[in-house]
Amino acid sequence: MNKKLLAAIRNNPKDVRFEDAGNVAEWLGFVHKGGKGSHRAFSRSGERIGLNFQDRSGRIPAYQARQLIAMMDKYEKEQGS
């Protein structure tokens, strides 16, 4: 995974692209479970917290980016970044 992208997400959670959020979630081991319209849901085996992203003009809301960052903090090391 691109270290610059991971750093950009951490440094500016108000400006995370919808597509990037999904790619990072999948890199962390989450699986796309569906979603309708502008929503995408991801889950990971053994993780009780799922990730949900809304596409708002190509970006996700900051609170969803913070949830993604929490999962990055939890799982990034095991992905060998």
N, C-alpha and C positions, 0 to 999 in steps of 0.2 A: 504494500500500500504506500502511496505517496506521502512521505513524511511532511511535506509542505502542506498538503491538504489537511492532514490530521492537526497540524499546528494551527492552520487557519480556522478550523472549526473550533478549537479550544479558545483561540484568541478573539474570535468574533462570532458568538453564538446567534447574533441577530442577523447574520448574513450567510446562512448555510443553504446551499442549493439543494432542492428536493432530490434531484438525481444523485448527488454526492452522498446525501444522508442514506439513501437506500444501498448504495454501493458499499459504504463503510459498514453498515449493519450486516450485510451479507459477508463481508470480509471478517467480521467479528464472530461469524458462525450462526448468525440469525438467518432464518428462512422466511422468504416472502410467503405469507399466508393468505393474501388477498387484499381486498379493499375495493370500494366502489368510487368511481369518479376520481376525485383528487385525493383520496385517502389510500394509504398503503400500510398494512399491518405486518409485523415481523415477530417471530418467536424463536426461541432457542431452547433446545432440549436441556432440561435441568435448571432453567432460569424461569422463575415465576413471574418476572416482570417482562412484559412485551414492549416492543417499540411501535408506535404509531406515528405516521407522518402525514401532514396535510400540505398539499401544494397550494401555496398562496403566492401567486405571481412568480412561480419558479423557486421560491424559498420556503423554508419551514419556519413555524413560529419558534421564538427563542426558547420557550420552555421545553419544546420537543428537542431542540438542539442540546439543551442541558441534560436531558435524559440520555441522549446519545453519548454525550461526553462522559456521563457516569458509567455507561457500559464500556466505553473506550478505556476508562481507568481500570475497570474490572477485568477486561479480557484482552487488551492490546498485547500484553507481554506474551501470552500463550500463542499469539499469531506470528511471533517472530519479526515484529516490525523493526 
